[in-house]
Amino acid sequence: MADSWYNGYSAKERDVKFKVLKRLVANGELPSATGPCMLCSDPETPVEYHDEDYGEPFIWEPPALLCLCRHCHRDKLHKRFWRRSAWHAYIAHIRRGGYARDLKDPTIKKEIESCRSAIERGESFSLPVLRPYTQKVGQEWFANLRMDPESLSDPSARPRP
């Protein structure tokens, strides 16, 4: 595992839970990750596990362990620290009923880029609705994630003290 920190957990701590996760899935004690993606809600995309909490005793359910599509997980969630406006524009896309796979559409991609630019200028921007959004805005698991790069290695960023 990379020498990276996340939510105040070192790479070593994260690796311990990752190895246990792999063993539990291999032994059938924990099911493989299943959709829909818990960020974009796409019911048709393959998902992988993402951990927010690496503390012991390990928790094997949301909000500690989430099933995310690769794009949401690797391109959006983990890059939010350095691409804040892109993260906020993506969340606006999610809240309009958007899926990660919608970004393949040049019109959708342009709308999100316009939203990102407006956010950077401090302007409001509204995206047209794509699908019904069933979650309560502001109460989603991702609504209050820390955005500061310092939180990566800050022990106070841990979900559990």
C-alpha positions as CSV (number, residue, x, y, z in Angstrom):
1,M,0.0,0.0,0.0
2,A,1.2,3.5,-0.7
3,D,2.9,5.6,1.9
4,S,-0.2,7.8,2.1
5,W,-2.3,8.9,5.1
6,Y,-6.1,9.1,5.1
7,N,-8.4,10.4,7.9
8,G,-5.5,10.4,10.3
9,Y,-4.6,6.8,9.7
10,S,-1.1,5.9,8.5
11,A,-0.5,3.6,5.5
12,K,0.5,0.9,8.0
13,E,-2.8,1.1,9.9
14,R,-4.7,1.2,6.6
15,D,-2.8,-1.8,5.3
16,V,-3.8,-3.9,8.3
17,K,-7.5,-3.4,7.7
18,F,-7.1,-3.9,3.9
19,K,-5.4,-7.3,4.5
20,V,-8.2,-8.4,6.9
21,L,-10.8,-7.2,4.3
22,K,-9.2,-9.2,1.5
23,R,-9.0,-12.3,3.8
24,L,-12.7,-11.9,4.9
25,V,-13.9,-11.5,1.3
26,A,-11.7,-14.5,0.1
27,N,-13.1,-16.7,2.9
28,G,-16.7,-15.7,2.2
29,E,-17.1,-14.1,5.6
30,L,-17.7,-10.7,4.0
31,P,-19.5,-10.4,0.7
32,S,-17.7,-8.8,-2.3
33,A,-18.6,-5.1,-2.8
34,T,-22.0,-4.6,-4.5
35,G,-23.7,-1.7,-6.0
36,P,-25.1,0.8,-6.4
37,C,-22.3,3.2,-5.9
38,M,-22.7,4.8,-2.5
39,L,-21.6,8.2,-3.9
40,C,-23.1,8.6,-7.4
41,S,-25.9,5.9,-6.9
42,D,-25.3,4.3,-10.3
43,P,-26.9,0.9,-10.0
44,E,-25.1,-0.5,-13.1
45,T,-21.5,0.2,-12.4
46,P,-19.0,-2.2,-10.8
47,V,-18.0,-1.1,-7.3
48,E,-15.1,-1.6,-4.9
49,Y,-14.7,-1.1,-1.2
50,H,-13.5,2.2,0.3
51,D,-12.8,2.7,4.0
52,E,-13.4,5.9,5.9
53,D,-12.6,4.3,9.3
54,Y,-9.5,2.1,10.0
55,G,-9.9,2.0,13.7
56,E,-10.1,-1.2,15.7
57,P,-12.3,-3.0,16.3
58,F,-12.9,-2.9,12.5
59,I,-16.4,-1.9,11.3
60,W,-17.5,-3.7,8.1
61,E,-20.6,-1.6,7.2
62,P,-21.4,2.0,6.2
63,P,-20.4,4.6,7.0
64,A,-17.0,3.0,7.8
65,L,-16.9,0.7,4.8
66,L,-18.5,1.9,1.6
67,C,-19.0,0.5,-1.9
68,L,-18.0,3.1,-4.5
69,C,-17.4,2.9,-8.3
70,R,-13.8,3.3,-9.3
71,H,-14.4,6.8,-10.7
72,C,-16.1,8.2,-7.6
73,H,-13.5,6.4,-5.4
74,R,-10.2,7.1,-7.1
75,D,-10.9,10.2,-9.2
76,K,-13.2,12.2,-7.1
77,L,-13.2,11.2,-3.4
78,H,-9.4,10.8,-2.9
79,K,-8.6,13.9,-5.1
80,R,-11.0,16.2,-3.3
81,F,-8.2,17.7,-1.2
82,W,-6.4,19.1,-4.2
83,R,-9.3,19.7,-6.5
84,R,-11.9,21.3,-4.2
85,S,-13.9,23.1,-6.8
86,A,-14.0,20.0,-9.0
87,W,-15.3,18.0,-5.9
88,H,-18.0,20.6,-5.2
89,A,-19.1,20.6,-8.9
90,Y,-19.2,16.8,-8.9
91,I,-21.3,16.8,-5.7
92,A,-23.7,19.2,-7.5
93,H,-23.8,16.7,-10.4
94,I,-24.6,13.9,-7.9
95,R,-27.3,15.9,-6.3
96,R,-29.0,16.5,-9.7
97,G,-29.2,12.7,-10.1
98,G,-26.0,12.4,-12.0
99,Y,-23.9,9.2,-12.3
100,A,-20.1,9.1,-12.8
101,R,-20.7,7.4,-16.2
102,D,-22.6,10.5,-17.3
103,L,-19.2,12.3,-17.6
104,K,-18.6,10.4,-20.8
105,D,-21.3,12.7,-22.4
106,P,-19.5,15.9,-23.7
107,T,-22.5,18.0,-22.8
108,I,-22.6,16.8,-19.2
109,K,-18.8,17.2,-18.9
110,K,-19.1,20.8,-20.2
111,E,-21.9,21.5,-17.7
112,I,-19.8,20.3,-14.8
113,E,-16.8,22.3,-16.0
114,S,-19.0,25.4,-16.1
115,C,-20.2,24.7,-12.6
116,R,-16.6,24.2,-11.4
117,S,-15.5,27.5,-13.0
118,A,-18.5,29.3,-11.4
119,I,-17.6,27.9,-8.0
120,E,-14.0,29.2,-8.4
121,R,-15.4,32.6,-9.2
122,G,-17.7,32.5,-6.2
123,E,-20.8,32.5,-8.4
124,S,-23.8,30.3,-8.1
125,F,-24.6,27.8,-10.8
126,S,-27.5,25.4,-11.3
127,L,-27.2,22.1,-13.1
128,P,-30.3,20.7,-14.8
129,V,-31.9,17.7,-13.1
130,L,-31.0,14.3,-14.7
131,R,-32.7,11.9,-12.4
132,P,-34.6,12.1,-9.1
133,Y,-32.3,12.5,-6.1
134,T,-33.6,10.6,-3.1
135,Q,-31.1,11.5,-0.4
136,K,-31.5,14.5,2.0
137,V,-29.0,17.2,0.9
138,G,-26.5,17.9,3.6
139,Q,-27.1,14.6,5.4
140,E,-25.3,12.3,3.0
141,W,-22.2,10.5,4.3
142,F,-20.0,12.7,2.1
143,A,-21.7,16.0,2.9
144,N,-19.3,17.0,5.7
145,L,-16.0,15.3,4.8
146,R,-12.9,17.3,5.6
147,M,-11.4,18.9,2.6
148,D,-8.1,20.1,4.0
149,P,-5.0,18.2,3.1
150,E,-3.9,18.4,6.7
151,S,-6.7,16.1,7.6
152,L,-5.0,13.3,5.8
153,S,-2.5,12.8,8.7
154,D,-4.4,14.7,11.4
155,P,-5.5,12.1,14.1
156,S,-8.5,14.3,14.9
157,A,-9.8,13.5,11.4
158,R,-10.5,10.0,12.5
159,P,-14.2,9.2,12.6
160,R,-13.7,7.6,16.1
161,P,-11.3,9.1,18.6
